Amino acid sequence: MATNTSLEERLAAVEAAIVELQKQVVNPQPTNWLHQITGSFKNEPAFEEVLAYGRAIRQGDESILEAHDEP
């Protein structure tokens, strides 16, 4: 009978896990989009370049854009 008890315990654990998953589906936790993308551009040279452009524009140095547009 030990096998039946073990099987019953395992089935109860699976049923409890299903109940928990159903709760999560019905009431999903709000996701913070910022946490999802934080670090996704790490070590990306193009992103560093974009940051430099933004910094230059905010500081009023738009010559960086003009220099980039020239052939």
Secondary structure, 3 states (H helix, E strand, C coil): CHHHHHHHHHHHHHHHHHHHHHHHHHCCCCCCHHHHHCCCCCCCHHHHHHHHHHHHHHCCCCHHHHHHHCC
